Amino acid sequence: MRKVLKVLAIAASLTTIIAGCSSKSSSSSEGGKVTLSLYSTVTNEADQKTLTNVIQKFEKENPKIDIKYNYPADGYEGMLRVKMAANDMPDLFDTHGWAQKRYGNYVEDLSDMDWVKNLDPALDPILKDDKGKVYAYPLNQAKDGITYNKSLLEKYGVQPPTTFDEFMTALETIKKKSKGEVTPLWFAGSDKSSFGQYFDQFLTPLFVTKSNPDSEKQLLEGNINWSDYTFLPEKLKEMKDKGLLNEDVLTAQNQQMTELMAQNKIGFIIGGGMLGPSVEELNPEVKLGVIPMPVIHKGDDPVWIGGERHTLAVWKDSKHKKEAKKFLEYISQPEIVKEIAEGTSLPAGLTNTDAKNYYSDDYETFKNVQVQPYFDRIYLPSGMWDVLGATGQELLSGKMSPKEVSKKVGEEFMRLKDQKK
């Protein structure tokens, strides 16, 4: 008992010391040793292990620098908003898709760093501005589309879809040939963001189209015809009505996904690009694939949805920018770039290495497919992600019709857009 109390007392005193060092800066310096704070949005165990291993390697090579890492998961955005309001940001932090729009005024310009010459050009519009400022270092990059059970599709003779119509046909074929034993399209609908993912990823092929060359310019100006949006909730409702979604679509949880896919119980997942290695670990016989987003309008080309996945920006007011940049220099080495990309099963953000991951063959097959940024990050005001997800839940619970969903989304778009002004 005394030993336990002693440990608790030491822990409490250490907490007090750390808290006392954090006024107006998340970093600290004591006895010639610098402590950096690092916050990241990495959530799954494999990603966290990969980043932690790299941090520990750096600390071993740089014994005078200690990195205190934090993976707050769902609490990340809330914590960072509080820190922004207090101007007390971590020394290193993940911009998770909002490098310029949300965090732009808090980040150090990294354009003078050596690794910038190896930045994948696909990330230029997201991590660089027209003045050349570089906002963050990309640990990896997102190329999101639709994840599918390759083993099942081969078994049922279904080709990976390239159009929305083909996608619907594929779902119906899976239901029919599996005699209802397989869920064609699975959602962890207890979390509204799973529906946000559906709407957000399909917004790009819906609104950014070759038939209207000025579509991107019009979207940036806020000119969105929300009645056209009705197509997406209509299709989602049609999927539910036809039994193409999981019966527990509104209560299913994310942690069920891996096991169900490993049991050959799921055909497709929207997004889900990091699922492969976890499924392989449970059942090596099940092979997954990933495809770009199917087109909605005739004559368009499939696109990846993505840009930055996990990044690290340096807080512009950090007292230890030199040490923070030293860590970025370390992780920009080809062998570390490769380790992070392969450990997180995503393409590298730099071009100085040849990283292989679970979906490398798919990314190679679709290497010429354009990467479009997540729709909400470019064209929608902050707060719309929650609206997309919440209206998806209300649609499938029967509380809203597809037209009511479009009306609500349009109204919220205007409210949040005006609020921003």
BELZI-V293450 format. One line per field, one symbol per residue. phi: phi as a letter, one per 20 degrees, with the letter a starting at -180 (. if undefined). psi: psi as a letter, one per 30 degrees, with the letter a starting at -180 (. if undefined). burial: + if it has 24 or more other C-alpha atoms within 12 Angstrom, else -. Layout:
BEGIN
phi=???
psi=???
burial=???
END
This chain:
BEGIN
phi=.fffffffffffffffffffedflbeebbblmdeddecdcegdfgfffffffffgfffffecfecddeebdflfeggffffffffelceffcbeekncgefddgeddffdfeegfgfdfggfegfedcdfenfdeaeefacecebceceffffffemdegfdcffffffffffffffelmfdegcdceffdffffgfgfffeffffdecffcgegfffffeneceffffggffffffgfffemedfgegecfdgffgfffffemdceccfmmfefggfffffbffeddcccfffeddgnedgcedrofddccddffdffcfffffffffffefgffgffffffdlcffeddebdedbgdgffffgdfeffedfggffdddfgofgffgffffffffenecegfffgffffffgffffffff
psi=eeeeeeeeeeeeeeeeeeeffgkgkfllkkhfkkkkkkklgkeleeeeeeeeeeeeeeeefifgkkjjlkifbffeeeeeeeeeefhilleklkfhfheeeegeffkkkgfgkefefgkkfffefefkafffkkflkjealkikbkkljeeeeeeghkkkkfleeeeeeeeeeeeeffhgfkjekkkiffjffeeeeeeeefeefefjkffjfgeeeeeffgjkjfffffeeeeeeeeeeeghflkeheffkleffeeeeefghfkelkkbgfgeeeeeeeejffkkllkllkllekkflkllkkbbkdkljlkkfgkfheeeeeeeeeeffkeeeeeeeeefghlklflgglikkaegeeeeeehfgkkjklkeffefklkffeeeeeefeeeeffgfkleeeeeeeeeeeeeeeeeee.
burial=---------------------+--+++++----+++++++++++-+++-+++-++--++-----+++++++----++--+--++--++++++++++++++++++-++++++-+-++-+++-+++++++----+++++++++++++++++++++----+++++++--++-++++++--+---++++++++++++++++++++++++++++------+--+----+-+--+++++++++-++--+++++-++---+-+++-+++++++++++++++++++++-----++++++++++++--++++++++++++++++++++++-+++++++++++--++++++++++++++++++-+-++++-++--+--++++++++++++++++++++++++++++----+++-++++++-+++-------
END
